[in-house]
Each structure stands twice: as structure tokens, then as C-alpha cells.
Amino acid sequence: MFHDVRTRTKHAFALLAAVSLPAALALAASGGNVAEQAKRAIDRVEADRAGKKLAAEPLKNARDALDRAADARATGDKQHAKLLDDLALEWAESAGDLTRTAALEQKSADLEAKAAELDAKAVRALAIIEEALARRGRAELELNEQEAPAQVPPAASAPPGKQEQTGQEKKQ
């Protein structure tokens, strides 16, 4: 059980890493400043109610970073404001990655359940086939046993009169 949890966690992080880079590149290519990209990413995650609940902490961190960036910009600290905007974008992308990963894990679990169900059906079908083959074999054996006495050639048996004589001769 522990191994299964560790394996799923490793898979989730690998999927998260694989998804986050293309998402970051896509957001960067979409234009606009980083703060706007972060806001759009936050809005996309919040549009999904389940995703909003699942990624509540990364969304909160993204909003906090955006607020801090706005405060830094208001005080004239543009260098730190840019860094905080980048941080907000990272948190927003992480929230999106987390929701996508959860959706993919759910699909994976559904597929695993269907595969297990199909495997069980296959095992039952195989058992039914084996049972039918065993019945057929027993029926053939029984049929052969019933046909065997009927197929004894009459030349092999002695005529009834001779059998009686032989029996009488033995008595004398």
C-alpha cells in the first residue's frame, strides 16, 4: 500500500513537471505582461469549482504574490514587482497543473477500475469455457461407454446352444 502511494505521488510530480513547462511557454507566448497572465491563469483554475477547492493554497499564494507585486510597484520597486509577478504566475500555473493532474489521476483510476472489471469478466469467461469443455469431455466419454456394448460383433460371441452344451458337459 505504501509503495502504491509513493508510486502515485512520483507519477503526479512527474506529470506536474511535464505539464508545467509547456503551460508556462504557452502563457508566455500568449502576450501581455506577467501579472495579466497570472490573473488569467488564476481565473481559469477558479472557473472549475472542483479545481478551485483542490488548488486553494496555490491560488491564495498566487493572489498574495500579485498583491505584493502591486504594493512593490506602488512604492516604485519595479525589480521586486517583476519578481513577485513571476512568482504569482508560477503559483497560478502550479494550481492549474494540480487540477489537471487530479483530473488525469481520476481518469487513470477509472480506467484501472474498468480494466480490473474486464479482467474479472475474462477470468469468469475462461472458467465457463473450461467447465463447458470438461462437460463435453465427460459427455463424450459417457457416450463412448454406452456405444461400446452395442458395437460388440456377433461373431465374437458363441452361439447360445453351444454355451448350454459346454455348461452341461462341465456338470457331468
N, C-alpha and C positions, 0 to 999 in steps of 0.2 A: 504494500500500500504506500509506504513512504517513498519507495523507488518510483512509483507511478506519479506521485505528486511532484517529485523532483524533476522527472522527465517532462511532465506537462509544463512546469514552470520554465524549464530550459527552452522548450518549444515556444512558449509565449514570448520570452525575451528575444529569441532569435527572430520570430515573426515581427515583433515590435521593431527590432533593428532594421529588418529588411523593408518594412513598410515606411519607416520614418524618413529615410534618405530620399526616396522618390517623392514623398509628400512635401518635404522641405524644398526640393528642387522645383516642384510644380508651383508651390506658393511663391517662390522667388521669381519664377518666370511669369507669374500672373500679373506682375507690375504692382505699383502702389508702394507706399512706404511700409516698413516692417510693422508698425503699430496697427495700420489698417489690415494687414494680412493676419495679424494675431487676432484682431477683433472678428474678422470673417471666420477664422478657424474656430474661435470660441462660439460664435453663432451657429456654425454647422453642428458642433457637438451638442449644444443646448437644444437644437431643434429636435433631437431624438430624446424622448423622455427617459428611456432606459439608459441611454448613454450619459445623460446629464447626471443621473444618480450614480452611475458607475464611476464616472470621472469627476466627481465633485471636488476632490482635493486638487488635482492638477488644474481644473478650471479656476478654483479660488486662487491658486498661486499665479496663474496667468493674469487674472484681473488685478491682483495685488501688484504684480510687476508693471502692468500698464499704468496703474495709479501712481506708482513710484516714479515711472518714467515721465509722466505728466508733471509731477511735482519737480523733478530734476530739470525739466525743460523750462518750467516757470521760473526757476531760480537762475537760469542761464547755463546750467551744466549740461551742455549738449552731448558731451562724450559719454557721461554716465547714462543719460537719457537713451542714447542709441543702444548701449549695452543692456539696459533694462527692457527696451523694446525687443531686442533679440531674445532675452530671457523669457519674456511673455510669449513670444512666438514659439519657442521651444516647449514651454509648458502647454500651450494650446495644441501643438502638434502631438505632444505626448498623450494628451487627453483624447484626441482623435484616434491615435494609434491604439490606445487602450480599448476604446469602444469597438474599433474594427477587429481587434484581436479577440475580444469577448464574443463578438458575432461569429467569427470564424471557429472559435472553440465550440460554440453551441452547434454549429453546423457539423463539425467534426464529431461531436458526441452523438448527434442524431444519426450520422452515417454509421458510427460504430454500433449503435443500438440496432439499426436496420441490418447491418452485417451479422451481428450476433443472432438476430431473429432468423435471417436467411440460413445461417449455419445450422441452427437448431432444426429448421424445416428440412434441410438437406439430410441431416442425421436421421430424422424420423422417416423420411422417404427411403433412405437406404435400408433402414430396419424393415420397413414394409416390403421392399423388394426382396430382401434376404428371406423374410418369412414366407413370401409367396413362392420363391424358388424352393425352399425347404418343403412346403406343402406339395408342390408339383413333383418333387423327387419322391416323397412318400407315396403320393397317388400313383406314380408310375411303377414303383416297387410293388405296391399292392395289386395293381392291375396285372403285372407280370406274374405274380404269385397265383392269382386267380386263373389266368390263362394257361399256366403250365400244366395242371392236371387235365385240362380239356384237350391239350395237344399231344397226349401220350399216344403213340401209334399203336393200333390194334395188333400188329404182328409181334410186338414185344410181349404181349400177354399171352398166356397159354389158353387153349380152348377150355371151356367150362367142364366138359366131360372128362378130360384128361386130369384136371385138377382133382376131381372127385375120385378117380381111379387111384391116383397117386396117394390120396388120403386114405383110401380103403386098403391099399396094399401095405401101407405103413401099419395099419391096425392089425393085420394078420400076422 
